[in-house]
């Protein structure tokens, strides 16, 4: 559905012959696309406007780095700015010197407070602490039962009461109980409420004043649209927020709300929820979210990882081979090994923008093993010259590698395609050779 | 208080901001390209989406150039008309066919499915229909209990199994039970699921298949519940739920906040799925039929 921003920018800059400095009109054209991408990702309109202005100031007149195209250069600036805006990794809940550390969860209806409360409790328990959950959502039917069920799943006690009708009293009581039971973490699951509901916001304020929590965590749905700024602003101004947890990041929302909320509150995003299961809470990494919002995969970290894996001279040797058009099956095998060294294949592929559009490449880790086995079953001369691979040779290879003739055919085909592609790199003047295979 | 007033009151916060901004633009009297651009801004911040916004803006630009919309009032009327054209005429839930009328309710997590079902059940019950709720959200902790409380409030029957059991089996039992008891309406609650999780979407397809087998012609309504605070992802939700089980209508919840719910324009435009209901508060009667004229009118008046 979304065309990758990288692709869009590359097409804008294709026309550009000169390299050197980034010109204002080129930057403007590129930033128009960036603006579109950010708005499509639900970043708030005002936030986008300020952001684009900031990037423009940084980009115009900037020299294009040797190793980058102008499009990549703009993306790099945009990405750096986005990461700066999202802040460093802050996935830490600060503990109070006098236990219990009280954490108060607030947010709109359905943002995922109850589930997140339990996830946090589990995290603390794993660290060897003694958390206690407090069912302070007295509004939603069966919210208390939900927390009790979750608590029993992770073996964390849940303070609750059917008699107490006032959440302020309930929270105060829970604190006494926590002290009595020597619990060192107290997580208050408050009811979801609208940020414009004055009486319910006042109730939150009273809870905060009564128990003085160490951290107030604003739980927000990653799918939130333009309105994210309104709710975040209100919660922060009226209650005071110390940190943010973004939930439902496992969907396909771009998560532009992260930027809006971060910009409007200035408070760190501490964790992200990545699934319904209770262990699915992850630290927040600004870089990952930035590139997700831009829809460009994790291009930068891919480049970084690729650089780490490939020794410089090896890369040069590889380039020579391509230039000499002597890329053999042995080279392919070598490259496959390198790629596998870069980490789990699935993660790697996820980092590549537009990957889903590429055909014939499977995410199956076993496929690599199979390819290697097939190449191993070839004779040396076959590895050097695929043209001699007739039907009977292919059948033999299939038998030898424990695969089928169709598997062998596919590998040969992929190899031929790859060779063709590499030739294209050779043929095009000025096109930089990739330092790693374009899988 | 009439329905219209009630709606306006519920939408009042939505109206604030949007209307204030629109009014301030219109009240300037003179209209130029800047006006349209500012209008674009307002549309985008309403989550209407860049594509729908551009379509509206371009159409206004045409009129502006042709001289059809020179004054603020005619521009306002044009805008209303453009927006109305996208949403189409109102399409509330209409009961038809053999009894029971089966409504399958689906959506991502936390949009307010169970609450919407509770309100809907109470509304049907107050109209004199007999209602049975099927607790087919067997996944989320205490979802069954939550629906049970709503069933009691609404005076509806409830069919439930144990937590963790097969949701399709719950749907089957609910419809069979409704047939025996001559119940008018069955509303099936399902677990919230992200549209990107294929095993969960397969599970939903199974629920629908079982419903179809249990009663030919059912479900007569597949209602996708959409949170008005959701941004552009709501369109993806609608697309994927529609591909999986065929969505017939949208219930737009949480319109009592400051969110504008503008994504329904994109959903209607791209997929042709109408908004049937809107949720404008937490009260049991705060679920309303969606009415295009009133919705747009309440935004502008």
Interface residues (C-beta under 8 A of the other chain):
Chain A: X1 X36 X39 X40 X41 X42 X44 X45 X108 X109 X110 X111 X112 X139 X140 X141 X142 X143 X144 X145 X146 X147 X148 X149 X150 X153 X194 X195 X196 X221 X223 X224 X225 X226 X227 X228 X230 X231 X248 X250 X251 X252 X253 X254 X256 X257 X276
Chain B: X13 X41 X44 X45 X46 X47 X50 X108 X109 X110 X111 X112 X118 X139 X140 X141 X142 X143 X145 X146 X148 X149 X150 X163 X194 X195 X196 X197 X227 X229 X230 X231 X232 X233 X234 X236 X254 X256 X257 X258 X259 X260 X263 X282
